[in-house]
């Protein structure tokens, strides 16, 4: 991939020293994670039946 590529991407660390690159926006990644896709490595899905609630941190 070219160094001047402007497509969104980011890296996710799996907690065991492994890394995965995702060529998508964070919003798309988060959506896929919340609907239960493996988004931090094999067999890492976590389904949250929602709705997602936002809380103000004090």
C-alpha positions in Angstrom: 0.0 0.0 0.0 1.3 3.5 -0.9 2.5 5.7 1.9 0.3 8.6 0.7 -2.9 6.5 0.7 -5.7 8.5 2.3 -8.2 5.6 2.8 -9.1 5.2 6.5 -7.4 2.4 8.4 -6.2 1.6 11.9 -4.5 -1.2 13.9 -6.1 -3.3 16.6 -4.0 -5.1 19.3 -5.5 -8.5 20.4 -4.2 -8.5 24.0 -1.6 -11.1 23.2 0.9 -9.1 21.2 -0.8 -9.7 17.8 -1.9 -6.9 15.5 -4.6 -6.7 12.9 -5.0 -3.9 10.3 -8.5 -2.8 9.3 -9.0 -0.8 6.1 -12.2 0.9 7.2 -13.4 3.7 9.4 -13.6 3.3 13.1 -17.4 3.7 12.9 -17.7 0.7 10.5 -15.3 -1.4 12.7 -17.3 -0.6 15.8 -20.6 -1.4 14.1 -19.2 -4.8 13.0 -17.8 -5.5 16.4 -21.1 -4.8 18.1 -23.1 -7.0 15.8 -20.9 -9.9 16.6 -18.2 -10.2 13.8 -14.7 -11.3 14.7 -13.0 -7.9 14.6 -9.9 -8.4 16.9 -8.8 -11.7 15.6 -10.1 -15.3 15.2 -12.9 -16.3 17.6 -13.1 -12.9 19.2 -16.7 -11.9 18.5 -18.8 -10.3 21.2 -22.5 -9.7 20.5 -24.1 -6.8 22.4 -27.8 -6.9 21.8 -28.1 -3.1 22.3 -29.3 -0.6 22.1 -26.0 1.0 22.8 -26.3 3.6 25.6 -24.0 6.5 26.1 -23.3 7.8 29.6 -21.6 10.9 30.8 -18.4 10.2 32.7 -17.8 12.3 35.8 
